[in-house]
Amino acid sequence: MEIVINGNVIAVPDDLQNVTLLDFLRDFVMLTGTKFGCGIGQCGACTVHLDGVAARSCQTYVSDILDVEVTTIEGLDQTSPGEGLHPVQQAWIAEGVPQCGYCQAGQIMTASALLHRNPAPTAAEIREEMNGNLCRCGTYDRIRRAITRVAQEA
């Protein structure tokens, strides 16, 4: 079995096909930007893109993602060629979003999936989409400002 992660084809050993995508990314592929938060899909720290759609990697098994393109925070910049950092990452910096930073990869992946699907979300749509991502530091206002910044600059 093979899966595509950040544009790279990765062979999956038979004994790892029934592990979570989160564990596979962190422990086998050594992509540690995706974080373990709650393990039950409620906090959003483990969010990645599956064919461009935000998904919780702690609730996704490797065997379930055949023929699916996986994008992690490490590969997000590849989704906006020639720009260096992804626009959401640039806005995160401009708005000074991170404090502890633990949730940031999941927040950024959720926000970028939203903006890909809806380049001009309303404040209510941003709040609704980001509602499933928890921030221990409470930087929700800055997160929403960063997403709004990207939408306005698009």
Secondary structure, DSSP 8 states (H G I E B T S, - for coil): -EEEETTEEEE--GGGTTSBHHHIIIIIS---SS--SSSSSSS-TTEEEETTEEEEGGG-BGGG-TT-EEE-GGGGGGGSTTSSS-HHHHHHHHTT--SS-TTHHHHHHHHHHHHHH-SS--HHHHHHHHTT---TT--HHHHHHHHHHHHHH-
